[in-house]
Amino acid sequence: MKKNSKIFVAGHRGMVGSAILRKLTQEGYQDFVLAGSKDLDLRNQLEVTEFFRKEKPTHVFLAAAKVGGIFANNTFRAEFLYDNLMIEANVIHAAYLNGVEKLMFLGSSCIYPKMAPQPLQEDALLTGPLESSNEPYAIAKIAGIKLCDAYRYQYGCHFVSVMPTNLYGPNDNYHPENSHVLPAMLRRFHQAVHDNAPEVTIWGSGTPRREFLHVDDLADACYFLMQHYDEPGLVNIGTGTDITILELAQMVANIVGFKGTIKTDPTKLDGTPRKLMDVQKLKSLGWQATINLEAGVQRVYEAVKHQL
């Protein structure tokens, strides 16, 4: 990827896309192709086809997706499957038709089987049943990986897939019903402090273990891999360390200044018992995360606390 490359960051207003755009700008790239959802519906094949025909990007970061937490994934199952299938199929096919030099497809750690051995290695893909609560989203992301590999095999396209772990950072979603676990906790504990509430109840047993990566680290990894990785299959992007949901809640409570009691609600969904990425492949390529979780969450909270 050269400094004069014409780069399409799909989903540039989201948490991941905006982080990639910031990283590229910091590195001196200036020729960006950007279009918000009001200007370009990536689910619409005709719109996407015309967009690529007109703009002719040389590189694509496919970070656009319909995303959400357990509640949203489990409630809007058809939307999560349909929207994500259409987005990736349209963009990947249009990239092929218009001679894109390289495309990076961003997936999710939920592609792995629910009970896959930990930490999750790339070759665990399709070795067992998925977690039911986010199965539609996972199936769509698996299809995206296979699309990239199929276009590479049949047409010689330089399309690669990367699988980030759970993310947090600037431009995250703090919606009370469809946000992911960490921003949801920040909002709830912040509100509890504001209301002087004596306790906060978190979903599930608190025992599931999760890994969290700052989105600026993800963007740095994506930039690195776009230049140094060009193989079929996928690459995990994570920190290689995890934490229980209850430990996360205690960390967030400490950061926002909540002094009350933290309770768990085992009647609510836990999701996958553990999701820790094996990042040895990424490390062997020459990259590893640098942002400490507690410091990263503190930084995020300082930036958003007046908006919660």
N, C-alpha and C positions, 0 to 999 in steps of 0.2 A: 504494500500500500504506500503510494507516494504522496508527497505533500499536496500535489495538485489533483489527487484522485477525487472523483465526484462521489460523495458518500450519502446514501439514503439510510437514515436512522428511523426505522419504522417503530412508532411508539415513543417519539422523542419527548412527549410531554409527561410520560409516566416516570416512575421512580427509576427504572433500569435505563430506559432510553435517554432520559435527561442526564443521568450520570455518565453514560457513554459519550454523549454530546459534549459534556463538560471536559471529559478527559481528552477527546480529540481536539477540542479548541485549545486546551492547555498545551498540547503537543504541536500546535501550529497549523492544523488543518482548517481550511476556510470554506471549501466548496461543498456545501451541504444541500441535500435535497430533503426538504421537510414539508410535511403535510399533516395537519390535525384531522381528527375523525370527522369534523364538519366539512372539510374540504375533500377528503378521500376516505370512502368506506372500504376498508381492506377486505370485507366480506363479499364485496361486489366484484365479480371477475372482470366485467367490462370496464369499470372504473380503474381497476389495478392495471389491466392490460394497456389502457390508454395512457395512464400515468407513466409507466415504464417506457412506452414507445416515445413519449414526448421528452422525458427527462434524461433517459439513458444513463443511470448511475453506473459507476464501475464497481462499487463495493456496497454491500448491504448488511446492516446489522438488524436482524429480525427480532426486535424486542417487544413488538406489539402483541397483546394477548388480552383475553378476558380473564381476570384473576380475582381471587377472593379467599377468605378463610373457610373453615370447616362448614359453617352455617350456609354461606353463599354457595359453596361447591355442592353441598348436599341438597339444597333447595332448588337451585336453577340448573339442574343436571343437563337438560336438553340444550340450554343456551351455552353452557360451558363446552359441551362437545361440538355443537354445530359452529358456533362463532370461531372457535380456535382452529377447527379443521379447515374452515373456509379461508381464514386469514393466511395460514401457512401454505395451503395449496395454491392460492392465488399468487402470493408473493414469490414463492419458490419457482412456480411455473413461468411467471413473467420474467424472473431473473434469468432463467434458462433461455427463453425466447429472445431476450434482448442482450445476450452476451455479457452478463455481469461477470467480472473477473473472479470475484470471491464473495460468498455469502456466509454469514454466521447465524445459525438458528439457536435461539436461547430456549431451553426447556426448563425442567424443574426436577427436583429430587423425588417428587411423587411418582415418577415413572417406574421406580423400583418396586418389586413385590413387597407386600406388607411384612412378611416374615423373612425377608432376605437376610443372609448373614451380615453382621456389622463388623467393621464399617462397610458401607455400600461400595462395591467395586463395579466398574463399568460393565464387566461381563455378567453381572447379575440380572441384566435386563431380560425380561420375558422368561424368567425361570420359575415363576410362581404367581399366585393370585395377587391382585392389587388391593390396596386399602379401599373399601367400598365407598366411603364418604366422598372421596375425590376421584373416583374411577373415571368419570367422563373426561375430566381435565387431563388426567394421566394418559388415557388412551389417545387423546388428541396430540399430546406432546410426543408420545411414542411414534405416532404416524408421521410427525414432522421429522424425527430422526431418520426414519426409514425412507421418507421422501428425499432427503438430502443424499442418503446413501444410494438410492435408486438412480437419481439424476447423475450422480458421480459415476456410477457403474455404466449406465446406458449412454450418457451423453458426454462424459468426461468433465462434468462441472466441478469446480472447486468450491463445494458446499460443505461446511463443517458444522458440527453440533456441540454445544456446551451445556452442561447441566448444573446450574447454580443451586446451592443449598438455600435455606430460608434467608431472606434478605431484609434489611432495614436501612433507613437513611433518609436523606432529603426527598421530598415529594412523595412520601409514603401515604397510604390511605388510612384515615382515622375514622371512617364511617362506623357508627356504633353496631351495625349489623353485618357488614361484609368485609371488615378489615382482618388482617392477619394477626397472629397472637401477640407479637411484641407491640405494634402500634395500638392494638386494642387495650393492652395492659396499661400503656402509658396514659391513654385517655381515661381509663376507669380509675386508676390510682390518683391521677391529677384531679379528677372530679371528686373523688372521695376526700381529698385534702381540702378542696374548695368547700365541700358540704359539711366538713368536720364529721364524716361518717365513722362509726366505730369499727366497721369491718368491711372487707371486700371479699366476695366469693368468686373464685376462678373456675372455669369450666373443667370438668373431668377430675381425675384423681390426683393430678399434679405430678405423677410419676413418669410420664413419657419424657424421653430425652430428645432435645432438639439442638441443632447446630445453627448459628446465626453469623451471617457475613455482612459487613458494611457494604453498601452498594458502590461506594467509591473503590473499594478493593475489587469488587466484581468488574467494574469498568476497566480498571487497570489490567486485570487478567484477560479480559476480552480483547483489549488493545494488543496485549502481548501475544495472544494466541492467533489473532488475525494475521500477525506478521510471521509467526514461527510454527504454526500447526496447520497441516493440510492432509488429513487422513480420514478414512471412513470411520464409522462408529461415533463415539462421544468422549468428552473429557469432563470429569467432575470438577467443579469449582467450589471450594469451601475452605474452612480453616483447619479441619481435622480434629476439632475438639467440640464437645457438646455439653449440655447443661439440662437439668430437669426443669419442667415447667414451673414447679414450685420454687426452685432456686431462682429461676428467672423472675418470678413474681416478687420474691424477696429483694432481688437486686433492683427492680424497678421501684418498689416501695421505698427503698433507701434513697434512690436517686431523686424521687419527687418529694420526699419528706413525709411519707405516710407512716404514722406511728401506731395504727390500729392493728386488728387481727386479720390474718389472711386465712380464709376457709376454702376448702375444695368442695366440688359438687360431683361426686362419682356417678350421678344419674345422667350426666351429660357425656357426649362423645369424647373419647380420648384421642382417636385417630391412631396412626401407626405407633407402636410402643417405643420405637427408637428410629431416628433418621440421622445417621452420621456418615458423611461422605468419606470414602477413601480417596485421598488427594495425592497419592504417591506418583501417579502418572503425570499430574500437573507439576509436582515438584521436580520430577525427573527432566521435565522440559525447561525448568529454570525459573519457576515463579512460585511464590507463596504469599499468603495474606500477612498484613502488617498491622491492622487496626484492632486493638484490644476491645473486647466486647463491652465491658463496663465503661471504658472511656468513650467508646463510640456511641453508646446509648445516652450517656451524659451529654455529649455534644449535640445529639439529635434533640433531646428534651429541651436544652437551652434555646434551641432555634425555634421550637414549635410551641412551647408552653403558653405563650400569650395568645395562641390561636385555638387552643383546645377548649 
